[in-house]
Amino acid sequence: MKWSSLLLALLTLPLLFNSVPLEVLRLKTFDALVPQQNPTGHFTILNITEQDLDEMGGYPLPRQNLATIHNKLLEAGAYGVGWVMLFPHEDRLGGDDEFAKALQSSASVIAMPEINNNSFPATHGTVIKGPIVSLPKAQGFLENIDVLKQSASQGAISAPVDVDNLVRRIPLLQQTDNGWVASFGTEVLKILGGGRTYQIVTNLNGIEQIRVRGIPPVSTDSLGRKWISWVDTPQITLDELDKAESTFVFVGFTAKGISPQVATPVGLLEPHKIQAALSESMLMDTPYIPDYRLVVELLLLVVCGFLTALLIARLGITWGIVSVGSLMAGTGYFGYSVIQNDILIDVTWTLISMTLIATLQFYLNFRNQYKLRQQIKKQFEHYLDPRQVKKLQDNPELLKLGGERRRCTFLFTDVRGFTSLSERLEPEQVTEIMNKALTIQADAVKKYDGMVDKYIGDAMMAIFNAPIDVEDHENKAVKAAIKIHRDMAEADLGIDIGVGINTGEAVVGNMGSDTRFDYSAIGDAVNLAARLESSTKEVGEDIVIGHETIKSYTGDYATLKPIYVKGKEKPIKIYTIPKR
């Protein structure tokens, strides 16, 4: 969990500091998931093509011709026309008055681009409802000639880009030193609704809503920007003016080199198409980014990231994958649902973070499991049968590190005559003999599913029924002792072995730490087994067995005279295996 927590903390930083890659990812996610809507039916786009320019004398078009187009649209039933064109200079052919007259005959809007000239148009009145806000101000606008701007409304056609250089959000109103200037699409809806002012609803974060007479309140982000829904507004040419009936018409050039195309999520679009999309979007329940977006995204990241690490750490790989997969599916569905309900909250980074945290946690779990398996192998490979070692590696929980009380049979051995052997032979020879003797003893123990716990000089301690369960461990311990004596006799090493066996409860398990353990046993039953081995010399037998072991032994045995051992007030019953 430690490394996962650190990774989670690092993954929150891009959200807090609004990193560019993360913002691009968020915007692309919104592009993919925002539902596509149908046009409202209130607008039409009129495209003036290269062929139209050729037929009407080239660019710029004579304004007399524009007046003709305007009037024909009105005759066809259009209830207004928006000219997304610039008219900063007088018509060289003197058609300004005629065009102005046409503009006056209907709801009309002409374009006004934003430029850095410190020139600001006269603005309409605005009403601020809420705290006074201060937004980045426009640096100026290129206005149209007087006769035209007095005959029609002017709307700004600025289209700021996001960090990936695509246009998605357009400000409905822009603040200037003289007040507020409406975008082209906003101005269209205002004049169609017969309004004279705008109402701006604010909060402590900035703008919350723009209200225009005749349409429902329009939710925006804190900068007053509207997320555009790129609907397929009907498009016509000059040969199809009759199709403009009962709509407001946005007029612009599609001829190459006239109007600069703007990059959007749906491709390159001309300014008049963008402003038409803005007006369409203002009449729809289109998505918006709420003020609490960052809080929700951070909360999702922290909660889901923590749960991911916790589930994998507690449930393991298989159930961890299932649970985390379900959590990711639920998170993804939540993100999809809120976007479908027009609230732009992104869960993509949360899903990526969950994937990274899950990968790290799986790696840490695998590494820890691998280290534990290697630790188990190192600890037990020389003292247990390989099949038992494999079982422990596959089921480390069988060790129950920290100790557990369980009934086991304990076997102690000791070499007789070791001192005299050491005096007669060279150290190398003694070592060779002892290694052979201990190998014989260990092999016998492992054959009967016991575990060689430790070597103590020329002595050995073995445990039966730990660390894994061994059925009939009393019998197997006695059989192991018999085999030790038989194999030692066959090896003819010149030494004898005394064996003590006892059964009883003891605490077995880790007698060190979780990272460095010494698996052993502690208890009175262990001590008694050691005492029984020491008594073999006194009673003159090679094998001495305690009463608790012999109760479960099914073979032949002989009863010996009870003896006193250190730590016991009463004599204890002992037994041996008859020699053959």
C-alpha positions in Angstrom: 0.0 0.0 0.0 2.9 2.4 0.7 4.1 2.6 -2.9 0.5 2.7 -4.2 -0.3 5.6 -1.9 2.8 7.5 -3.2 1.8 6.8 -6.8 -1.8 8.0 -6.0 -0.4 11.2 -4.5 1.7 11.8 -7.6 -1.3 11.2 -9.9 -3.3 13.9 -8.2 -0.8 16.6 -9.1 -1.8 16.9 -12.8 -5.4 17.6 -11.7 -4.3 20.2 -9.1 -2.0 22.0 -11.5 -4.1 21.4 -14.7 -1.4 19.9 -16.8 -1.7 20.3 -20.6 -1.6 16.6 -21.5 -4.4 15.9 -19.0 -6.5 18.8 -20.3 -6.1 17.5 -23.8 -7.1 14.0 -22.7 -10.1 15.5 -20.9 -11.2 17.5 -24.0 -10.8 14.5 -26.3 -12.9 12.4 -23.9 -15.7 15.0 -24.0 -15.5 15.1 -27.8 -16.0 11.4 -27.9 -18.8 11.1 -25.3 -20.9 14.3 -25.7 -24.1 13.1 -27.3 -24.8 14.3 -30.8 -28.0 16.4 -31.1 -30.3 17.3 -33.9 -30.6 20.8 -35.2 -33.3 23.0 -33.6 -34.9 23.8 -37.0 -34.6 27.6 -36.4 -31.5 28.2 -38.5 -30.1 27.8 -42.0 -26.6 28.3 -43.3 -26.1 30.0 -46.7 -22.8 29.2 -48.3 -21.4 31.6 -51.0 -19.2 29.5 -53.2 -16.3 30.2 -55.6 -18.8 29.8 -58.5 -21.0 32.4 -56.9 -18.1 34.8 -56.7 -17.2 34.3 -60.3 -20.8 34.9 -61.4 -21.1 38.1 -59.4 -17.8 39.8 -60.3 -15.4 38.3 -57.8 -14.5 39.3 -54.2 -15.4 41.6 -52.5 -19.0 41.2 -53.7 -20.8 44.5 -54.5 -23.1 45.3 -51.7 -25.9 45.9 -54.1 -25.7 42.1 -54.7 -25.7 41.4 -51.0 -28.8 43.6 -50.7 -30.5 41.5 -53.4 -29.6 38.2 -51.6 -30.9 39.7 -48.3 -34.2 40.7 -49.8 -34.7 37.3 -51.6 -34.1 35.5 -48.4 -36.8 37.6 -46.7 -39.1 37.0 -49.7 -38.5 33.2 -49.3 -39.8 33.4 -45.7 -36.5 33.9 -43.6 -37.2 36.0 -40.5 -33.7 37.4 -40.3 -30.2 37.3 -41.8 -26.8 37.3 -40.2 -23.9 38.3 -42.4 -20.7 36.8 -41.0 -18.6 39.1 -43.2 -16.5 42.2 -42.6 -17.5 45.7 -43.8 -14.8 48.0 -42.5 -14.6 50.0 -45.7 -17.1 51.6 -48.0 -18.3 49.8 -51.1 -16.3 50.8 -54.2 -19.4 50.6 -56.3 -21.5 52.7 -53.9 -24.0 50.0 -52.8 -23.8 50.7 -49.0 -27.0 52.6 -48.7 -29.0 49.9 -50.6 -27.5 47.2 -48.4 -28.2 49.2 -45.3 -31.8 49.6 -46.3 -32.1 45.9 -46.7 -30.6 45.3 -43.3 -33.1 47.6 -41.7 -36.0 45.7 -43.1 -35.4 42.6 -40.9 -33.6 41.3 -37.9 -30.0 41.6 -39.1 -26.6 41.1 -37.6 -23.1 41.8 -39.1 -19.8 40.5 -38.0 -17.2 42.3 -36.0 -13.8 40.6 -35.4 -11.7 41.0 -32.3 -8.4 42.7 -32.9 -5.8 44.5 -30.7 -6.7 48.1 -31.6 -8.1 49.4 -28.3 -11.3 50.4 -30.2 -14.6 49.4 -28.6 -18.1 49.6 -30.0 -21.1 51.1 -28.1 -22.4 48.3 -26.0 -25.9 47.2 -25.0 -26.9 47.4 -21.4 -26.2 44.5 -19.1 -27.5 43.5 -15.7 -25.2 41.7 -13.3 -27.0 39.4 -10.9 -24.6 38.4 -8.2 -21.0 39.4 -7.3 -19.2 41.7 -9.7 -16.8 39.7 -11.8 -13.6 40.6 -13.7 -12.7 38.5 -16.7 -9.9 38.8 -19.2 -10.8 41.8 -21.4 -11.0 42.1 -25.1 -8.3 44.3 -26.7 -10.5 45.9 -29.3 -12.8 45.2 -32.3 -12.8 46.1 -36.0 -16.1 47.8 -36.5 -18.1 48.1 -39.7 -18.8 51.4 -41.5 -21.3 53.7 -39.8 -24.1 53.3 -42.2 -24.2 49.6 -41.8 -23.6 49.3 -38.0 -26.5 51.8 -37.6 -28.7 49.5 -39.7 -27.9 46.2 -38.1 -26.6 44.8 -34.8 -22.9 43.9 -34.5 -21.7 40.6 -33.0 -18.2 39.5 -32.2 -16.8 36.5 -34.1 -13.9 35.6 -31.9 -13.3 31.9 -31.5 -10.7 31.2 -28.8 -9.0 27.8 -29.0 -8.3 25.2 -26.3 -4.9 23.8 -25.4 -5.0 21.5 -28.4 -5.8 24.4 -30.8 -9.4 23.4 -31.4 -12.5 25.6 -30.9 -15.0 24.1 -28.5 -16.1 26.9 -26.3 -17.1 30.4 -27.4 -17.7 33.3 -25.0 -21.3 34.5 -25.2 -20.2 37.9 -23.9 -16.8 39.6 -23.8 -15.9 42.2 -21.3 -14.3 45.4 -22.5 -13.4 48.8 -20.9 -16.8 50.0 -22.2 -18.9 47.1 -21.0 -19.9 43.8 -22.5 -19.9 42.8 -26.2 -22.0 39.9 -27.4 -20.8 37.2 -29.7 -22.5 37.0 -33.1 -24.6 34.0 -32.2 -25.7 35.5 -28.9 -26.7 38.8 -30.6 -28.8 36.8 -33.1 -30.9 35.3 -30.4 -31.2 38.6 -28.5 -32.6 40.5 -31.5 -34.9 37.6 -32.4 -36.3 37.6 -28.9 -36.8 41.4 -29.0 -34.5 42.0 -26.1 -32.4 45.1 -25.4 -30.2 43.9 -22.5 -28.4 40.8 -21.2 -28.6 39.5 -17.7 -25.4 37.9 -16.4 -25.8 35.6 -13.4 -22.5 35.4 -11.4 -21.1 33.5 -8.4 -17.8 33.7 -6.6 -16.1 31.7 -9.3 -17.2 33.9 -12.2 -20.1 33.7 -14.6 -22.8 31.0 -14.1 -25.5 31.9 -16.6 -26.4 34.3 -19.4 -30.0 35.2 -19.8 -31.5 36.5 -23.0 -35.1 37.4 -23.5 -37.1 34.8 -25.3 -34.9 31.7 -24.5 -34.2 29.7 -21.4 -31.2 30.6 -19.2 -27.9 29.5 -20.8 -25.4 27.8 -18.5 -21.8 28.6 -19.1 -18.4 28.1 -17.5 -16.9 30.7 -15.2 -15.5 32.6 -18.2 -19.0 32.9 -19.8 -18.1 30.3 -22.5 -20.6 28.0 -24.1 -19.7 24.4 -25.0 -20.7 24.0 -28.7 -22.8 21.2 -29.9 -21.8 20.6 -33.5 -25.2 19.9 -35.0 -25.8 19.5 -38.7 -27.6 22.8 -39.4 -29.2 22.7 -42.8 -27.0 24.3 -45.5 -28.1 25.9 -48.8 -26.6 27.7 -51.8 -27.8 30.8 -53.7 -29.9 28.5 -55.9 -31.8 27.2 -52.9 -33.0 30.4 -51.2 -36.6 29.1 -51.0 -35.4 26.5 -48.4 -34.7 29.3 -45.9 -38.4 29.7 -45.0 -39.1 30.3 -41.3 -35.5 30.3 -40.3 -32.7 32.7 -39.4 -30.0 32.5 -42.1 -26.3 32.7 -41.4 -24.4 33.9 -44.5 -20.7 33.3 -45.1 -18.1 32.3 -47.7 -17.0 28.8 -48.4 -14.9 29.9 -51.3 -11.2 29.1 -50.7 -9.0 31.9 -49.4 -11.9 34.3 -48.4 -12.8 33.3 -44.8 -10.2 31.6 -42.7 -11.2 28.1 -41.7 -11.1 27.2 -38.0 -10.1 23.8 -36.5 -12.9 22.2 -34.5 -13.4 18.6 -33.2 -15.5 17.9 -36.3 -13.0 19.4 -38.8 -12.3 22.7 -40.4 -15.2 25.1 -40.4 -15.9 28.6 -41.6 -16.8 31.4 -39.1 -20.5 31.5 -40.2 -20.9 27.8 -39.5 -19.3 28.2 -36.0 -21.6 31.1 -35.1 -24.6 29.1 -36.3 -23.5 26.2 -34.1 -23.3 28.6 -31.2 -26.9 29.8 -31.7 -28.1 26.3 -32.0 -26.3 25.3 -28.8 -27.8 28.2 -26.8 -31.3 26.7 -27.6 -30.3 23.2 -26.4 -29.4 21.5 -23.2 -25.8 21.3 -24.2 -23.0 20.3 -21.8 -21.2 22.6 -19.5 -18.3 22.3 -17.1 -19.5 22.9 -13.5 -17.6 24.9 -10.9 -17.2 21.8 -8.8 -15.6 19.8 -11.5 -12.1 19.7 -9.9 -13.5 18.7 -6.5 -15.4 15.8 -8.0 -12.5 14.6 -10.2 -10.1 14.8 -7.3 -12.5 12.9 -5.0 -13.1 10.2 -7.5 -9.3 9.8 -8.1 -8.5 9.5 -4.4 -11.3 7.2 -3.4 -11.1 4.9 -6.4 -7.3 4.9 -6.3 -7.3 4.0 -2.6 -9.9 1.3 -3.1 -8.0 -0.2 -6.0 -4.8 -0.6 -3.9 -6.8 -1.9 -0.9 -8.8 -4.4 -2.8 -5.8 -5.9 -4.5 -3.8 -6.0 -1.3 -6.6 -7.7 0.6 -8.1 -9.9 -2.0 -5.1 -11.2 -4.0 -4.7 -11.4 -7.7 -7.8 -13.2 -8.9 -10.5 -11.6 -6.8 -8.5 -8.3 -6.9 -8.8 -8.3 -10.7 -12.5 -9.0 -10.5 -13.2 -6.4 -7.9 -11.1 -3.7 -9.5 -12.5 -4.4 -12.9 -16.0 -4.0 -11.5 -14.9 -0.7 -9.8 -13.4 0.6 -13.1 -16.6 -0.4 -15.0 -18.7 1.4 -12.4 -16.5 4.5 -12.6 -16.6 4.5 -16.4 -20.3 4.2 -16.4 -20.6 7.1 -13.9 -18.5 9.3 -16.2 -20.4 8.3 -19.2 -23.8 9.0 -17.5 -22.9 12.5 -16.2 -21.7 13.5 -19.7 -24.8 12.2 -21.2 -26.7 14.4 -18.8 -24.7 17.4 -20.0 -22.4 17.8 -17.1 -18.8 17.6 -18.2 -16.9 15.7 -15.5 -14.0 13.6 -16.8 -13.2 10.2 -15.2 -10.5 9.3 -17.7 -7.6 10.2 -15.5 -9.2 8.3 -12.6 -9.4 5.2 -14.8 -5.8 5.6 -16.0 -4.7 6.2 -12.4 -6.6 3.0 -11.3 -4.8 1.1 -14.0 -1.4 2.3 -12.9 -2.1 1.7 -9.2 -3.5 -1.8 -9.9 -0.4 -2.6 -12.0 1.9 -1.4 -9.3 0.0 -3.2 -6.6 -0.1 -6.4 -8.6 3.7 -6.1 -9.1 4.3 -5.6 -5.4 2.0 -8.5 -4.5 3.8 -10.7 -7.1 7.2 -9.6 -5.8 6.3 -10.2 -2.2 4.9 -13.6 -3.1 8.0 -14.4 -5.0 10.3 -13.3 -2.1 8.2 -15.3 0.3 8.3 -18.4 -1.9 12.1 -18.1 -2.2 12.4 -17.5 1.5 10.3 -20.7 2.2 12.4 -22.6 -0.3 15.6 -21.4 1.3 14.4 -22.2 4.8 12.9 -25.6 4.2 14.5 -27.2 1.0 17.2 -29.0 3.0 14.9 -30.1 5.7 11.6 -31.2 4.0 10.7 -33.4 1.1 10.5 -31.4 -2.1 6.8 -32.1 -2.5 6.2 -30.6 1.0 8.3 -27.5 0.1 6.3 -27.0 -3.1 3.1 -27.3 -1.0 4.4 -24.6 1.3 5.3 -22.3 -1.6 1.9 -22.7 -3.1 0.2 -22.1 0.3 2.4 -19.9 2.4 -0.5 -19.4 4.8 0.2 -22.9 6.1 3.2 -21.5 7.9 1.1 -19.2 10.0 4.1 -17.1 10.8 4.0 -15.8 14.4 3.4 -19.2 15.9 0.5 -21.5 16.5 -0.3 -24.2 19.0 -0.5 -27.6 17.5 0.1 -31.3 18.4 3.3 -32.6 16.9 5.7 -35.5 17.4 9.3 -34.4 18.1 12.4 -36.5 17.4 15.9 -35.8 18.8 19.1 -37.6 17.9 22.6 -37.5 19.2 25.8 -39.2 18.2 27.4 -41.5 20.8 31.1 -41.7 20.9 31.7 -38.4 19.2 34.5 -37.4 21.6 36.5 -40.6 21.1 36.0 -40.4 17.4 37.4 -36.9 17.3 40.4 -38.0 19.2 41.2 -40.9 16.8 40.6 -39.2 13.5 41.6 -36.1 11.7 39.1 -33.2 11.6 38.5 -33.7 7.9 37.6 -37.4 8.5 35.4 -36.5 11.4 33.5 -34.0 9.3 33.0 -36.5 6.5 31.6 -39.1 8.9 29.3 -36.6 10.6 28.0 -35.3 7.3 27.2 -38.9 6.2 25.5 -39.6 9.5 23.4 -36.4 9.5 22.4 -37.0 5.8 21.2 -40.5 6.7 19.1 -39.1 9.6 17.7 -36.2 7.4 16.8 -38.6 4.6 14.9 -40.9 7.0 13.0 -37.9 8.5 12.0 -36.6 5.1 11.0 -40.0 3.8 8.3 -40.1 6.6 7.1 -36.5 6.0 9.0 -35.0 8.9 10.9 -31.7 8.9 14.5 -31.4 10.1 14.2 -28.4 12.3 17.9 -27.8 13.1 21.3 -29.4 13.7 23.0 -28.7 17.0 26.6 -29.9 16.7 26.3 -33.7 16.3 22.6 -33.7 17.3 19.5 -33.2 15.2 15.9 -32.1 16.0 13.0 -33.1 13.8 9.3 -32.2 13.8 6.4 -34.3 12.5 3.0 -32.6 11.7 4.5 -29.1 11.2 4.6 -26.8 9.2 2.1 -28.9 7.2 -0.3 -31.5 8.4 1.0 -35.0 8.5 -1.4 -37.9 9.1 -0.4 -40.6 11.6 2.7 -38.5 12.5 3.3 -40.6 15.7 3.8 -43.8 13.6 5.9 -42.0 11.0 8.2 -40.6 13.6 8.9 -44.0 15.1 9.4 -45.5 11.6 11.9 -42.8 10.9 13.8 -43.6 14.0 13.9 -47.3 13.0 15.1 -46.4 9.6 17.8 -44.2 11.0 19.3 -47.1 13.0 19.0 -49.6 10.1 20.7 -47.2 7.7 23.4 -46.3 10.1 24.2 -49.9 10.7 24.4 -50.5 7.0 26.7 -47.5 6.5 29.0 -48.8 9.2 30.4 -45.4 10.2 31.7 -46.5 13.5 29.3 -44.5 15.6 26.0 -45.0 17.3 22.8 -42.9 17.4 20.5 -42.3 20.3 16.9 -41.3 19.5 14.3 -39.7 21.7 10.7 -39.3 20.6 7.7 -37.6 22.3 4.3 -36.3 21.2 2.4 -33.3 22.6 1.3 -29.7 22.1 3.8 -27.0 21.4 4.0 -23.6 19.8 5.4 -23.9 16.3 6.1 -21.1 13.8 8.2 -18.0 13.2 10.6 -17.5 16.1 12.2 -14.4 14.5 10.5 -11.8 12.2 8.4 -11.8 9.1 11.4 -11.0 6.9 13.9 -13.3 8.6 12.4 -16.3 10.4 13.6 -19.4 12.1 10.9 -22.0 12.0 11.0 -24.0 15.2 9.0 -25.3 18.1 8.8 -24.4 21.8 7.0 -26.3 24.6 7.3 -28.9 27.3 6.7 -31.7 24.8 9.8 -30.6 22.9 11.9 -30.5 26.1 10.7 -33.9 27.1 11.8 -35.4 23.7 15.2 -34.0 24.2 15.4 -35.5 27.8 14.3 -38.9 26.4 17.2 -38.8 23.9 19.6 -38.0 26.7 18.2 -41.0 28.7 19.1 -43.5 26.0 22.5 -44.1 27.6 21.1 -44.6 31.0 18.5 -47.2 30.0 20.8 -48.8 27.5 18.5 -48.5 24.5 19.0 -46.8 21.1 15.4 -45.5 20.9 13.3 -44.2 23.8 9.7 -43.2 23.2 7.3 -41.2 25.4 3.8 -42.5 26.5 1.9 -40.0 24.2 3.6 -41.3 21.1 3.3 -44.9 21.9 -0.5 -44.6 22.5 -0.8 -44.1 18.7 1.9 -46.4 17.6 0.6 -49.6 15.8 3.8 -51.6 15.7 5.7 -53.8 18.3 7.2 -52.0 21.3 8.6 -52.9 24.7 7.9 -51.2 28.0 10.8 -49.9 29.9 11.1 -49.0 33.6 9.8 -45.5 34.3 12.5 -42.8 34.8 12.8 -39.5 36.3 13.8 -36.6 34.1 14.7 -33.0 34.8 11.7 -30.8 35.3 9.3 -33.6 36.2 8.4 -34.5 39.7 6.9 -37.9 38.9 8.5 -40.7 36.9 7.5 -40.9 33.3 6.6 -44.0 31.3 9.0 -44.8 28.5 9.1 -47.4 25.7 11.5 -48.8 23.1 11.5 -50.7 19.9 12.7 -54.3 20.2 16.0 -54.9 18.4 15.9 -57.4 15.5 
